């Protein structure tokens, strides 16, 4: 950590950003407007381009660059993407010269190798010590340690408080904390655990620039931490045994205690919503975006337990600034406490 600027870490060096505040590349909702706003404010944003067409990826990359000259990344998930489409997604990212790629789920050594060969920084999100070690060996530059408190898909069962220091001890790469982080106080807590940045999803869904539907944003603002549940019921479009954390809704209530053990291949294909003519099924992993029409309440409302701390929809830059300012204040307060003792 830079002693002249205690918020400047090795993660900032690798990603060429001012502050160690990363916006997660959430599929569907992390589009160019959000990424550029976070990046211009000094953080670092990822476009959520999971299973998207090369044409859309190219347009979104260009749209970010039209708004900011700062570097940003693209999030892809090899395990949840058809192999042919993944190669097309990677190809357009390389052609466009994206600064970094963030991968998630199982460790794809080939994807890492291709990204590194193309000059991309590679960020890998993991949920276990074993996966972190594998990602480091495969050539990743940064590790995101995702605790089970996080929203969206979860690849581990350990809380951030326990997982982060274990990963810090296990790998030599800088570690980024994810799951339960949305404030300056939590950024300082991440530093205390050995991490060098935070990776925020829920906090940035509830912003004006997020591509999430307004209904989705308001559900996050209204949610308590206890309203989020761990389930694999929203499984269509992903492999089996892919649990998520979502805000409870009527679909969850209909399952009773059977929140786990659902196979996407055995689920029916009941259309409950539409997005630009594409049907969205009950139990799919699609969350409502600005373009979604239909039964929004029954869709997957991905959110972490930190939703209980989000009480308003604000500009993404304001969210970044609030995190940075409260982190600086917290560090000063802790320094004063140390002096007094």
LINPE-V117262 format. One record per residue. PSI is psi in degrees with one decimal (none if undefined). OMEGA is omega in radians with two decimals (* if undefined). NEAR is the number of other C-alpha atoms within 8 Angstrom. Layout:
psi=[PSI & PSI]
omega=[OMEGA & OMEGA]
near=[NEAR & NEAR]
//
This chain:
psi=[137.7 & 120.4 & -26.8 & -32.9 & 92.3 & -11.4 & -3.2 & 115.2 & -177.5 & -30.3 & -40.8 & -36.6 & -46.6 & -41.2 & -2.1 & 45.5 & 161.2 & -39.2 & 147.9 & 52.6 & 109.2 & 137.1 & 122.6 & 146.4 & 71.8 & 123.6 & 133.7 & -41.1 & -17.9 & 84.6 & -173.7 & -37.1 & -43.0 & -47.7 & -44.5 & -36.6 & -44.5 & -44.1 & -42.8 & -27.1 & -1.7 & -6.8 & -157.8 & 125.4 & 152.7 & 129.3 & 132.4 & 94.7 & 33.5 & 122.6 & 28.0 & 158.5 & 152.3 & -34.5 & -44.4 & -42.1 & -45.2 & -43.6 & -42.1 & -39.1 & -46.4 & -37.5 & -37.5 & -46.8 & -23.0 & -19.6 & -24.1 & 149.4 & -3.6 & 152.9 & 153.8 & 174.2 & 177.7 & 135.5 & 125.9 & 153.3 & 95.9 & -43.4 & -22.2 & 15.1 & 135.8 & 138.2 & -41.8 & -43.9 & -39.7 & -43.2 & -36.6 & -39.3 & -46.6 & -42.2 & -42.6 & -33.4 & -41.7 & -41.4 & -37.6 & -7.0 & 44.3 & 147.9 & -40.5 & 159.8 & 135.7 & 124.7 & 161.5 & 163.6 & -140.5 & 151.7 & 117.0 & 96.2 & -36.3 & -42.0 & -41.1 & -46.5 & -43.2 & -42.2 & -43.7 & -40.6 & -28.8 & -0.3 & 12.3 & 143.9 & 144.9 & 121.8 & 129.9 & 124.8 & 127.8 & 166.6 & 11.3 & 160.7 & -43.0 & -43.4 & -36.0 & -44.0 & -42.1 & -40.3 & -40.3 & -45.4 & -32.6 & -9.4 & 10.8 & 155.1 & -31.2 & 149.2 & 128.4 & 120.0 & 107.5 & 114.6 & 162.3 & -10.6 & -15.9 & 159.6 & 169.6 & -158.6 & 140.1 & 128.8 & 17.9 & 174.4 & 14.3 & 142.6 & 156.4 & -40.9 & -35.2 & -41.7 & -44.8 & -52.1 & -29.1 & -42.9 & -39.8 & -39.2 & -26.9 & -25.8 & 163.2 & -13.7 & 155.5 & 140.7 & 139.6 & 131.1 & 133.7 & 135.3 & 90.7 & 13.6 & 119.2 & 12.5 & 166.9 & -37.0 & -40.0 & -29.0 & -44.6 & -38.6 & -39.4 & -41.9 & -43.6 & -30.2 & -6.5 & -5.7 & 163.8 & 14.3 & 167.3 & 152.2 & 110.3 & 132.5 & -64.2 & -42.9 & -31.2 & -14.0 & -41.0 & 55.5 & 159.3 & -30.2 & -13.5 & 143.8 & 4.8 & 151.0 & 147.7 & -34.4 & -44.0 & -47.0 & -42.5 & -31.5 & -35.4 & -45.5 & -37.8 & -16.3 & 144.7 & 162.2 & -36.1 & -11.9 & -10.7 & 145.6 & 154.2 & 118.2 & 160.1 & 21.7 & -35.2 & 89.7 & -20.7 & 132.2 & -6.4 & 163.0 & 161.1 & 160.2 & 46.3 & 80.9 & 155.4 & 165.4 & 125.2 & 164.9 & 131.0 & 142.5 & -167.3 & -31.9 & -44.9 & -44.0 & -34.5 & -18.2 & -15.3 & -131.1 & -5.2 & 66.9 & -15.0 & 160.7 & 23.4 & 134.6 & 121.5 & -26.6 & -20.2 & -1.4 & 143.2 & 171.4 & 74.8 & 116.5 & 125.3 & -12.8 & 170.6 & 141.9 & 110.3 & 43.2 & -10.1 & 127.5 & 141.3 & 124.5 & 151.6 & 136.8 & 12.3 & 169.6 & 6.3 & 128.8 & 156.5 & 128.1 & -179.1 & -23.7 & -3.1 & 135.8 & 133.0 & -149.5 & 80.8 & -33.1 & -30.6 & -1.8 & 167.4 & 115.2 & 81.5 & 129.8 & 144.2 & 173.1 & -22.1 & -7.3 & -30.5 & -12.9 & -3.3 & 114.1 & 7.0 & 158.5 & 121.5 & 173.1 & 146.2 & -39.0 & -38.4 & -36.8 & -45.5 & -47.3 & -41.9 & -41.5 & -46.4 & -47.4 & -41.5 & -29.3 & -43.7 & -42.2 & -39.4 & -41.3 & -39.8 & -41.1 & -41.7 & -37.1 & -40.7 & -40.3 & -41.5 & -40.8 & -43.3 & -28.9 & none]
omega=[3.13 & -3.08 & 3.10 & 3.08 & -3.02 & 3.09 & 3.13 & -3.05 & 3.10 & 3.09 & 3.09 & 3.12 & -3.10 & -3.05 & 3.11 & 3.09 & -3.10 & -3.04 & -3.13 & -3.14 & -3.08 & 3.06 & -3.08 & 3.14 & -3.04 & -3.13 & 3.10 & -3.00 & -3.14 & -3.14 & -2.97 & -3.10 & 3.14 & -3.09 & -3.12 & 3.14 & 3.12 & -3.08 & 3.11 & -3.14 & 3.09 & 3.06 & 3.14 & -3.08 & 3.07 & 2.98 & 3.10 & -3.00 & -3.13 & 3.11 & 3.10 & -3.12 & 3.08 & -3.13 & 3.12 & 3.13 & 3.14 & -3.14 & -3.11 & 3.07 & 3.13 & -3.12 & 3.07 & -3.09 & 3.07 & -3.09 & -3.09 & 3.07 & -3.11 & -3.14 & 3.12 & -3.09 & 3.09 & 3.12 & 3.08 & 3.13 & -3.09 & -3.04 & -3.10 & -3.06 & 3.04 & -3.04 & 3.14 & 3.12 & 3.13 & 3.13 & 3.10 & 3.11 & 3.13 & -3.09 & -3.12 & 3.07 & 3.14 & 3.13 & -3.13 & 3.12 & -3.13 & -3.05 & -3.12 & 3.00 & 3.06 & 3.12 & -3.09 & 3.12 & -3.08 & -3.08 & 3.14 & -3.08 & -3.13 & 3.12 & 3.11 & -3.11 & 3.14 & -3.14 & 3.14 & 3.13 & 3.14 & 3.11 & 3.13 & 2.89 & -3.12 & 3.06 & -3.14 & 3.11 & -3.09 & 3.11 & -3.12 & 3.09 & -3.11 & -3.14 & 3.12 & 3.12 & 3.14 & 3.13 & 3.10 & 3.14 & -3.11 & 3.04 & 3.11 & 3.13 & -3.11 & 3.13 & 3.00 & 3.14 & -3.07 & 3.07 & -3.08 & 3.08 & -3.02 & 3.03 & -3.14 & -3.13 & -3.06 & -3.11 & 3.11 & -3.10 & -3.06 & -3.13 & 3.13 & -3.10 & -3.12 & -3.03 & -3.01 & 3.14 & 3.08 & 3.12 & 3.14 & 3.12 & -3.00 & -3.09 & 3.12 & -3.10 & 3.01 & -3.11 & 3.14 & -3.07 & 3.14 & 3.13 & 3.14 & -3.06 & -3.12 & -3.06 & 3.08 & 3.10 & 3.14 & 3.04 & 3.10 & 3.09 & 3.10 & 3.07 & -3.12 & 3.14 & 3.11 & 3.11 & -3.09 & 3.07 & 3.01 & -3.06 & -2.96 & 3.07 & -3.08 & -3.11 & -3.10 & 2.97 & -3.11 & 3.05 & -3.10 & -3.10 & 3.11 & 3.13 & 3.09 & 3.07 & 3.13 & 3.10 & 3.13 & -3.13 & -3.11 & 3.08 & 3.08 & -3.14 & -3.09 & -3.01 & 2.90 & 3.11 & -3.11 & -3.12 & 3.11 & -3.10 & 3.12 & -3.04 & 2.98 & -3.12 & 3.10 & -2.91 & -3.09 & -3.09 & 3.14 & 3.05 & 3.06 & 3.13 & 3.12 & -3.08 & 3.12 & 2.93 & -3.10 & 2.98 & -3.12 & 3.11 & -3.08 & 3.11 & 3.11 & -3.14 & -3.12 & -3.11 & -3.08 & -3.13 & -3.05 & -3.10 & -3.11 & 3.09 & -3.10 & -3.13 & -3.11 & -3.14 & -3.11 & -3.12 & 3.06 & 3.13 & 3.13 & -3.13 & 3.13 & 3.14 & -3.13 & 3.04 & -3.10 & 3.11 & 3.14 & 3.14 & 3.05 & -3.02 & 2.94 & -3.12 & 3.06 & 3.14 & 3.12 & 3.01 & -3.06 & 3.07 & 3.12 & -3.05 & -3.06 & 3.09 & 3.09 & -3.09 & -3.07 & -3.09 & -3.05 & -3.11 & 3.14 & 3.10 & -3.08 & 3.11 & 3.09 & 3.13 & 3.13 & 3.06 & 3.13 & 3.12 & -3.14 & -3.05 & 3.13 & 3.01 & -3.09 & 3.04 & -3.12 & 3.11 & 3.09 & 3.11 & 3.12 & -3.11 & 3.13 & 3.12 & -3.11 & -3.10 & -3.14 & 3.06 & 3.12 & 3.11 & -3.14 & 3.11 & 3.10 & 3.13 & 3.13 & 3.11 & 3.10 & 3.12 & -3.14 & 3.13 & -3.12 & -3.12 & *]
near=[9 & 8 & 5 & 4 & 7 & 8 & 9 & 13 & 12 & 9 & 13 & 12 & 9 & 8 & 12 & 7 & 13 & 8 & 11 & 15 & 11 & 12 & 14 & 11 & 14 & 12 & 9 & 13 & 11 & 16 & 12 & 11 & 11 & 14 & 16 & 13 & 11 & 15 & 15 & 10 & 9 & 10 & 15 & 17 & 15 & 16 & 16 & 15 & 13 & 10 & 11 & 8 & 8 & 9 & 6 & 8 & 13 & 11 & 8 & 11 & 12 & 8 & 10 & 12 & 10 & 7 & 7 & 9 & 6 & 8 & 11 & 13 & 13 & 14 & 14 & 12 & 11 & 14 & 7 & 10 & 10 & 8 & 7 & 6 & 10 & 11 & 8 & 9 & 12 & 9 & 8 & 11 & 12 & 11 & 6 & 8 & 8 & 13 & 11 & 12 & 14 & 14 & 12 & 11 & 10 & 7 & 8 & 7 & 8 & 6 & 8 & 12 & 10 & 8 & 14 & 11 & 7 & 8 & 7 & 13 & 13 & 15 & 13 & 13 & 12 & 14 & 16 & 12 & 10 & 6 & 11 & 15 & 10 & 9 & 13 & 12 & 7 & 9 & 10 & 13 & 11 & 12 & 16 & 13 & 16 & 16 & 18 & 12 & 12 & 15 & 15 & 10 & 8 & 15 & 11 & 10 & 8 & 10 & 10 & 15 & 8 & 8 & 15 & 15 & 11 & 9 & 13 & 13 & 7 & 9 & 9 & 6 & 9 & 12 & 15 & 14 & 16 & 14 & 17 & 12 & 12 & 12 & 10 & 14 & 10 & 11 & 14 & 11 & 8 & 13 & 10 & 7 & 9 & 10 & 15 & 15 & 15 & 14 & 14 & 14 & 13 & 14 & 12 & 12 & 12 & 15 & 13 & 8 & 9 & 13 & 13 & 13 & 11 & 7 & 7 & 11 & 13 & 10 & 9 & 14 & 13 & 8 & 12 & 10 & 11 & 8 & 9 & 14 & 9 & 9 & 11 & 13 & 11 & 12 & 16 & 12 & 8 & 9 & 10 & 8 & 8 & 11 & 14 & 13 & 17 & 15 & 14 & 11 & 8 & 8 & 8 & 10 & 8 & 6 & 8 & 7 & 4 & 6 & 12 & 8 & 8 & 11 & 9 & 11 & 5 & 6 & 8 & 4 & 6 & 6 & 9 & 11 & 12 & 12 & 10 & 6 & 5 & 6 & 9 & 11 & 11 & 11 & 11 & 12 & 11 & 8 & 10 & 14 & 11 & 8 & 8 & 12 & 8 & 7 & 8 & 10 & 6 & 10 & 13 & 13 & 10 & 12 & 16 & 17 & 15 & 16 & 14 & 13 & 8 & 10 & 7 & 6 & 10 & 9 & 9 & 13 & 10 & 8 & 12 & 13 & 9 & 10 & 13 & 10 & 9 & 11 & 14 & 10 & 8 & 11 & 9 & 8 & 8 & 8 & 8 & 8 & 8 & 7 & 6 & 5 & 4]
//
